[in-house]
Amino acid sequence: MRMAEVMTSLMTTLGYQRFGVHGGDIGAGIATWMARRHADRMVGLHLNYLPGSYVPPSMSDVNQEEREFQDRVSGWYGRNGGYSHLQSTTPLTLAYGLSDSPAGLAIWIAEKFRDWSDPATPISRDVVLVNVIIYWLTNSISSSMRVYLESSATPLRLETGEMISVPTAFARFPFEISSPPRSWVERGYNLVRWTDMPRGGHFAALEVPELLAADIATFFSMSRLP
């Protein structure tokens, strides 16, 4: 939530009173908080990921597709969510080790690129190494992990009757960690555009940048956006 306020203040400093926002992964949560708290300033919200803490305002009439989605996500985190639990509870313990070992840091990052990408759109070894080098030279793995701990204090829980009112587009990639049904998103967002992408995973901006960029551009050029 605080990061959303910083980003909104940045737009004010840059001279933009009205703007659109795109977000994926942690950015999806930041973008959603910006829309939740500053809807009057946003022309549109584009997401390719749902914030992990997102809970719709109503759960009384969950349909079969939504229940299957919840079970699928719960099962995924049960098998693969150790990274998230560590980073949400004791991030510094892990961060000290990864900040001391370039091999450990490389393995930690490369594993996620391997497991969360679409096998049809693999990320090159050079790109992975560039990411590792950036984290290593800036010694920023610790701060990146603390985001999980800090954000756990402000989960995205919409109140009864509450809706993210900003016109929203959602691009669903087939190999994304969380690939929600449209109805699940519509429960909490003013969804005006939905795109089922033909390929791509969690790192869509690296895997299929042309698809993601085209969807963002199309959405924000829609005439119905104020």
N, C-alpha and C positions, 0 to 999 in steps of 0.2 A: 504493500500500500504506500509506503513512504517513497519507494522508487517511482511510483505513478505520479506522486506529487512533484518530485524532482523533474521528471520528464515534462509535466505540464508547465512548470515554472520555466523550464528551458524554452518551450515554445513561445511563452510570453516574452522572454528576453530576446528571442530571435525576431519578434514582431508579428507572430502568427496568432491571431485571435480565433481563427477557425482552422481546423486541420483534421486529417484522417490518420488512423493508426493501424498498423499491421503487427501481429504478434504470433509467435510460435514458441512452444516450450515455456520457459519462465516468462518470456515476453508476452505470451498469451494472457498470463495473469496480470502483468503490469498494464497491458492494453485494456483489459476488462475493468480493472480498477479505475483507469482513466475515464472510461466510458461511464462507469457507475457514479463517479463523483463529479465529473465535468461534462455531462451529456450535452449541455448547451453550447459547448465549444467544438464538438466533434461532428464532422460531416459523415463519418462512416467508420466502422470497425471491421477489419478483415483478420480472420484467424485461420490457422491450419492445425490448431491443437486446442483442446479444452484444458483449462487450469485443473490440475490434479485434485484440488480441494473443492471444485465446483459441485454444489448440491442445488438442484432446482428448488423453487419455492414450494412446489407441491409434489408429493410422492404417493398420493393416495390411489392413483389410477395407472400405475406403471404397467405397460403392456409387455407382451412376451419378448419382443425384440429388445426392449430396454432392459428387461431382466437378464436376458442372455448377454447383453453388453456388460452389465454390472458383474455378472459371474466371470466373464472373460477377463475383464480388467483385474478383478480380485485374484483370479488364478495366476495372471501374469505377474502381479506384484508378489504373490506368494512364492513364485519360482525365481523371479529376477529382481526383486525389489530391495535386496540387501543394501545396495548403494544409497538408495533414498532414505532408508531407516538410519543408516550411519550418519549421513549428512544432516539429517533432521534432528539428531540427538547428540552425537559426539563428533562434530565435524573436525575439531582441532586434532584429535587423536590420529585420524586418518591423514589430515593435511600435513602434519609434521613429517610423517613417513614419506609422503609423495613429494614434499618440498626438498627432501634430502636425497632422493633417489631418482635420477632421470629415467632409469629403466622401469622403475615402479610406476612413475608418472606416465610413461609411454604406454605401458601395458593397460593401465587403468583407462586411458582415453581411447586407445585403439580398440579395446574390447567393446566399447559402446558404439563406435562407428561400425564395427563388424556386425554386432547383434541387432542394431536398431535400423539398419538401412535395408532397402529393397535389394535383394540379390541381383536384380536386373539393372540396378543403377548404383553399382559399388563406388565408394569414394576412394580416390587414388591414394597410394602410399605417400606421395609427395604432399598432398593436402593434409593427411593425418599428421605427418611430421611437422608441417608448418604450425598446426594447432598446438602440438606438443611443445615446440620451441617457444611459441608465444607465451604459453603458461609458464615454461621454465625460466625464460629470461626476465619476465615480469614478476615472477614468484607470486602468481595470483590464484593458484589452485585453492588456497585457503579461503580467500574472499569469495570465490565462486561457490564453495561449499556452504558457507555461512548463510547464503541466500535461502537455503532449505530450512535452516533453523529459524531464521528471522521470519520467513513467510508463514511458518507453521503457527505463528501467533496471530495471524490475520487471515484465516481461511475464507474462501469465497462461499459464504452461505447466504443465499438470497432469502429475504423475508417473505412471508406469505403475501401474495399479491404483488411482489416486486418483480420488475422486469428490467433488463438492460435495454433501455429504450432506443439507443443509437442504432440506426440501420446497420445490420451485421451481415457479413458474408462468411461462409465457412467452406474451406477447401479441404476435402477429406482424402488423404493419401492412403493407399491400400495397406502399406506396411508400417503405418504409424503405430506407436505403442498403444495409444487410445484412439480407436476409430469409432466414434459414437454414431448411433442412428440419428437421422434428422430430427425426429420427434424429441429426442433428449435435449438437443440444442435449443429447439423452439420453446421448450418449457421455460427457459430463462433469458433468451435473447430475442430481439426483434429481427428475426432472420428474414432477409429479403433475397438472398442469393445462396445457392448450394451447388457445389461442384464436386462430383466424384472423379478424382484424378485417375488416369490409367496406370500410373506407376509412381514410385517414390515412397520414401519412408519418413522416419523422424527428422532426418536432416535434409528436408526438401530443398532448402535454399542452396545446398551444396550438390545434392543429387540431381535435381531437375529444375535448375534456376529459371529456365525459360518458361516452364509450365506455371510455376508460382508467380513469376513476375507478370505474365500475361493475365492471370486471373486477378491479381491485385489491380493492374491497370484498367482492366475491363470493369471491375466493380466501381472504382472511383470515377470512372467516366460515365457511369449510368446517369441519365438525365433526372431520374427521380430522387437522387440524393440532393438535399437542400444546399 
